[in-house]
Amino acid sequence: MFRLKPSMYAAGQVDAYLIIDPFAARCVLLTEPTGSGEAARYQVERTAKFGDPLPVEALDITLDTSRFRTLPDSPR
């Protein structure tokens, strides 16, 4: 689902890209960018449900997602 923007950030060698999805009640952390141009991608994808801690090694922190909330179902 989340492909175009992460590819652009990976091409720019952004170390970590965090997606917070209030519809799915989860966070997706993409790390270790590789490649260039449209073929760029992140090698590591870590997913955490809202409420679970998410380590972000690039920033040397653990993201506390316990206060994150979901949104009601709606068309995307």
LOKE-92040 format. One record per residue: x, y, z of N, C-alpha, C, O in turn; residue number from 1. Coordinates in Angstrom, 3 decimals. Layout:
N
PT     n_c1     n_c2     n_c3    ca_c1    ca_c2    ca_c3     c_c1     c_c2     c_c3     o_c1     o_c2     o_c3   n
PT        X        Y        Z        X        Y        Z        X        Y        Z        X        Y        Z NUM
...
! end
This chain:
76
PT     n_c1     n_c2     n_c3    ca_c1    ca_c2    ca_c3     c_c1     c_c2     c_c3     o_c1     o_c2     o_c3   n
PT    0.824   -1.186    0.000    0.000    0.000    0.000    0.871    1.253    0.000    0.616    2.181   -0.768   1
PT    1.883    1.290    0.842    2.761    2.458    0.923    4.009    2.159    0.114    4.950    1.569    0.643   2
PT    4.046    2.547   -1.150    5.196    2.191   -1.980    5.903    3.387   -2.612    7.132    3.445   -2.585   3
PT    5.175    4.332   -3.175    5.798    5.416   -3.921    6.676    6.308   -3.050    7.855    6.497   -3.351   4
PT    6.116    6.856   -1.978    6.895    7.753   -1.127    8.096    7.060   -0.491    9.196    7.611   -0.523   5
PT    7.922    5.863    0.090    9.096    5.202    0.668   10.211    4.993   -0.357   11.389    5.107   -0.022   6
PT    9.851    4.694   -1.584   10.858    4.518   -2.630   11.629    5.816   -2.865   12.845    5.794   -3.060   7
PT   10.927    6.933   -2.844   11.593    8.228   -3.042   12.543    8.529   -1.885   13.655    9.009   -2.107   8
PT   12.115    8.253   -0.655   12.974    8.499    0.504   14.160    7.537    0.528   15.269    7.927    0.893   9
PT   13.932    6.294    0.142   15.036    5.327    0.075   16.061    5.782   -0.951   17.263    5.660   -0.717  10
PT   15.605    6.306   -2.083   16.522    6.806   -3.109   17.359    7.961   -2.573   18.508    8.143   -2.977  11
PT   16.782    8.738   -1.664   17.506    9.842   -1.039   18.347    9.415    0.147   18.955   10.248    0.820  12
PT   18.382    8.112    0.404   19.169    7.531    1.504   18.738    8.033    2.883   19.568    8.210    3.776  13
PT   17.428    8.262    3.048   16.884    8.611    4.364   16.928    7.340    5.209   16.351    6.322    4.826  14
PT   17.606    7.391    6.352   17.870    6.189    7.152   16.632    5.478    7.655   16.602    4.248    7.699  15
PT   15.612    6.226    8.036   14.406    5.610    8.590   13.179    6.370    8.113   13.169    7.600    8.068  16
PT   12.152    5.618    7.758   10.893    6.194    7.285    9.781    5.562    8.102    9.597    4.346    8.063  17
PT    9.036    6.375    8.843    7.992    5.884    9.741    6.623    6.213    9.178    6.340    7.359    8.828  18
PT    5.779    5.199    9.094    4.401    5.358    8.648    3.502    5.050    9.842    3.594    3.970   10.425  19
PT    2.643    5.982   10.204    1.669    5.762   11.272    0.310    5.653   10.605   -0.186    6.619   10.025  20
PT   -0.289    4.472   10.689   -1.537    4.189   10.001   -2.683    4.070   11.007   -2.864    3.011   11.607  21
PT   -3.460    5.144   11.201   -4.543    5.107   12.188   -5.725    4.245   11.743   -6.565    3.891   12.571  22
PT   -5.808    3.907   10.480   -6.889    3.037   10.007   -6.606    1.579   10.378   -7.508    0.850   10.789  23
PT   -5.348    1.165   10.229   -4.960   -0.211   10.542   -4.444   -0.358   11.975   -4.142   -1.468   12.412  24
PT   -4.342    0.752   12.706   -3.860    0.757   14.092   -2.468    0.149   14.190   -2.206   -0.717   15.025  25
PT   -1.582    0.622   13.320   -0.216    0.101   13.332    0.773    1.147   12.857    0.413    2.129   12.208  26
PT    2.032    0.907   13.199    3.144    1.715   12.721    4.044    0.810   11.890    4.245   -0.359   12.220  27
PT    4.572    1.355   10.829    5.509    0.614    9.994    6.786    1.445    9.920    6.760    2.601    9.498  28
PT    7.893    0.854   10.329    9.189    1.521   10.279   10.035    0.855    9.209   10.302   -0.345    9.274  29
PT   10.453    1.636    8.228   11.304    1.140    7.149   12.716    1.665    7.371   12.905    2.855    7.620  30
PT   13.717    0.774    7.281   15.109    1.165    7.493   16.022    0.474    6.481   15.599   -0.409    5.735  31
PT   17.256    0.892    6.477   18.316    0.355    5.613   17.993    0.541    4.129   17.747   -0.430    3.413  32
PT   17.996    1.806    3.674   17.704    2.079    2.271   18.790    1.515    1.360   19.969    1.476    1.710  33
PT   18.355    1.082    0.190   19.281    0.548   -0.803   18.772    0.890   -2.201   17.577    1.105   -2.399  34
PT   19.675    0.937   -3.152   19.293    1.195   -4.531   19.191    2.672   -4.849   19.485    3.535   -4.021  35
PT   18.766    2.937   -6.075   18.620    4.321   -6.513   17.451    4.425   -7.481   16.975    3.432   -8.030  36
PT   17.011    5.647   -7.667   15.903    5.888   -8.590   14.648    5.133   -8.196   14.376    4.927   -7.013  37
PT   13.884    4.722   -9.206   12.622    4.026   -8.951   12.814    2.648   -8.337   11.872    2.089   -7.776  38
PT   14.020    2.088   -8.433   14.298    0.761   -7.884   14.695    0.812   -6.403   14.872   -0.232   -5.774  39
PT   14.833    2.003   -5.853   15.247    2.125   -4.448   14.173    1.542   -3.540   12.980    1.603   -3.836  40
PT   14.627    0.975   -2.425   13.686    0.397   -1.473   14.358    0.319   -0.109   15.556    0.568    0.023  41
PT   13.575   -0.029    0.894   14.103   -0.276    2.227   14.221   -1.783    2.428   13.315   -2.539    2.078  42
PT   15.345   -2.208    2.994   15.588   -3.634    3.186   14.862   -4.193    4.407   14.518   -5.375    4.434  43
PT   14.625   -3.353    5.420   14.025   -3.828    6.668   12.694   -3.127    6.904   12.593   -1.904    6.803  44
PT   11.670   -3.927    7.223   10.358   -3.386    7.563    9.948   -3.965    8.921    9.846   -5.181    9.085  45
PT    9.720   -3.089    9.874    9.303   -3.513   11.212    7.916   -2.921   11.470    7.694   -1.728   11.268  46
PT    6.993   -3.764   11.915    5.620   -3.333   12.158    5.280   -3.515   13.633    5.660   -4.511   14.247  47
PT    4.569   -2.553   14.190    4.109   -2.640   15.578    2.654   -2.201   15.638    2.266   -1.210   15.020  48
PT    1.864   -2.941   16.381    0.478   -2.549   16.619    0.479   -1.364   17.582    1.382   -1.220   18.405  49
PT   -0.543   -0.519   17.468   -0.689    0.562   18.446   -0.714   -0.060   19.834   -1.431   -1.031   20.074  50
PT    0.058    0.493   20.728    0.157   -0.021   22.082    1.462   -0.758   22.331    1.902   -0.885   23.474  51
PT    2.084   -1.247   21.254    3.371   -1.941   21.379    4.515   -0.953   21.169    4.401   -0.060   20.329  52
PT    5.599   -1.089   21.900    6.748   -0.203   21.684    7.416   -0.521   20.341    7.399   -1.662   19.881  53
PT    7.998    0.498   19.729    8.674    0.319   18.447   10.081    0.910   18.541   10.236    2.131   18.554  54
PT   11.107    0.058   18.606   12.482    0.569   18.652   12.852    1.252   17.334   12.599    0.715   16.256  55
PT   13.449    2.435   17.430   13.920    3.180   16.259   15.420    3.373   16.457   15.862    4.378   17.012  56
PT   16.190    2.397   15.997   17.638    2.415   16.227   18.317    3.640   15.618   19.281    4.157   16.183  57
PT   17.824    4.107   14.475   18.443    5.253   13.802   18.440    6.496   14.697   19.303    7.363   14.561  58
PT   17.474    6.578   15.606   17.375    7.722   16.517   17.735    7.345   17.944   17.722    8.193   18.837  59
PT   18.054    6.085   18.159   18.387    5.561   19.486   17.256    5.829   20.485   17.490    6.269   21.611  60
PT   16.005    5.548   20.035   14.829    5.713   20.896   13.901    4.518   20.723   14.052    3.726   19.793  61
PT   12.960    4.406   21.616   11.851    3.472   21.452   10.580    4.300   21.445   10.292    5.029   22.394  62
PT    9.827    4.182   20.373    8.599    4.957   20.208    7.482    4.322   21.033    7.160    3.146   20.858  63
PT    6.895    5.108   21.932    5.781    4.656   22.751    4.492    4.913   21.965    4.106    6.065   21.764  64
PT    3.831    3.846   21.525    2.618    3.991   20.722    1.349    3.788   21.551    0.255    3.686   20.997  65
PT    1.492    3.730   22.862    0.343    3.419   23.712   -0.760    4.482   23.669   -1.912    4.189   23.991  66
PT   -0.419    5.699   23.278   -1.437    6.759   23.227   -1.973    6.993   21.822   -2.820    7.864   21.622  67
PT   -1.489    6.227   20.843   -1.978    6.356   19.483   -3.400    5.804   19.416   -3.713    4.817   20.081  68
PT   -4.243    6.421   18.635   -5.640    6.011   18.503   -5.971    5.726   17.040   -5.298    6.207   16.128  69
PT   -7.006    4.945   16.844   -7.448    4.610   15.506   -8.499    5.603   15.032   -9.070    6.356   15.822  70
PT   -8.737    5.590   13.747   -9.799    6.385   13.147  -10.926    5.452   12.762  -10.678    4.280   12.477  71
PT  -12.143    5.929   12.745  -13.265    5.058   12.329  -13.092    4.657   10.872  -12.423    5.340   10.096  72
PT  -13.700    3.552   10.524  -13.632    3.092    9.136  -14.173    4.180    8.224  -15.219    4.777    8.481  73
PT  -13.434    4.418    7.158  -13.871    5.392    6.169  -13.196    5.068    4.854  -12.138    4.439    4.844  74
PT  -13.775    5.480    3.756  -13.153    5.213    2.464  -11.812    5.921    2.368  -11.671    7.058    2.819  75
PT  -10.846    5.263    1.792   -9.516    5.860    1.641   -9.362    6.473    0.275   -8.307    7.025   -0.038  76
! end
